Amino acid sequence: MNSSKSSFNLGRVFEILNARQEPKIIESYSVTQTTLEQIFVQLAGEDEDLSSDQDQNNEQIVEKID
């Protein structure tokens, strides 16, 4: 299996989590697949943040012009 720098080994993730359960560092855990809705909400939030930053920059430019 080819792996890229951004990929990870899911089996290794479970191995690490299970190892942390033994000394009670982690009591319980769950892994779920990201839904399209979650991705959309995250992207929409990032777009909103960028839009807000742009609005603030525009206001600062207008203040400097006045």
Secondary structure, DSSP 8 states (H G I E B T S, - for coil): ----TT---HHHHHHHHHHHHTTTS----------HHHHHHHHHHHHHHHHHHHHHHHHHHHHHH-
